[in-house]
Amino acid sequence: MKKVVAILRDYFGVSQQEARGMLALLTLTGFLLALPLAYRQWVPDQVPDTSASNKRQLDSLVALLEKDKIADDDRSDHHPEHTESVVESRKIDRFAFNPNTIDSESWQRLGVPRWLADRIVRYRSKGGQFRKKEDLLRIYDFSPELYADLEPYIRLSEDKTSGKSPDSYPNPFYKNKTNTDKAVPYAKPAYSSDRFSKPVLQSFDINTADTTELIKLRGIGSKLANRIVKFRDALGGFISTEQYTEIFGLDSLALSELTKYGQLQTPANKIPINTASAETLDRHVYLTKRQAEIIVNYRTQHGPYTSPESLRNLRVLDARTIEKLTPYLEF
């Protein structure tokens, strides 16, 4: 019994009293799980007695069911067009579509399962957009085979009017009101070059930028900007541009813009691992509440951590988590 308590204490990083409580809880759980098996083993199944009248009624019901089944088979054999119409109604309807505008029912007509269609609509309602055809593959569980079937029908609308110059307007000539037989050149309006010039974006520090700086980037609106700031604050600051891919809802355009202009100039905040509380550790993106509590309990029992290698003694932290967490810890 003491060995089991010691194993639980070392494995979960808990105290002696907590390990005993866990052992008692495991013992009770095992007893409750084994109780139904023991009951079925000791108590034989009792087959209810069926009287002769009940048997006759059951036989008549079975006969009626078999008769109805035979009648249905005969109807389907004599009316093949009926079955063909049912199959035809279930065929997939492929048509040209814009993934940024169609609703859930249209997705289902294209052959997309209902749960996946609802997931796409929810993604768009949260500010997500499809800038390229390949962005559909960013939807969780959107299979490459389904994408290959739908790719020829995808139509992404683009605003082509904003790039027109004054020279591209139609009807370059018009008739003079005073002389209908003579055509004179169309007088171009005086356009200011500043009116059509876009503001030049400057690189900024991603670890200090606010939402007003982020919404200047293409593909990032107010909701997505707030999400980026919340993720950064919970993280303690970005240490690599590869972490941008961990932000939910970033499509290819927003990710490209953020990588291009969001620079890493300010170092990330670090957590003192040997003094931080479980609540402080739990607020970090890479740690769960259970992991934070075990880190604190292990530190209380075995002393302070000296290096990232000392975290490998905790079985709740794998090598990947320790690698991602190390830049945010101060030993």
Buried (B, 14 or more C-beta within 10 A) or exposed (E): EEEBBEEBBBBBBBEEEBBBBBBEEEEEEEEEEEEEEEEEEEEEEEEEEEEEEEEEEEEEEEEEEEEEEEEEEEEEEEEEEEEEEEEEEEEEEEEEBEBBEBEBEBBBBBBBEEEBBBBBEEBBEEBBBBBEBEBBEBBEEBEEEBBEBBEEEBEEEEEEEEEEEEEEEEEEEEEEEEEEEEEEEEEEEEEEEEEEEEEEEEEBBBBEBEBEBBBBBEBBBEBBBBBBBEBBEEBBBBBEBEBBEEBEBBBBBBBBBBBEBBBBEEEBEEBEBEEBEBEBBBBBBBBEEEBBBBBBBBBEEEEEBEEBEBBEEBEBBEEEBBEBBBBBBEB
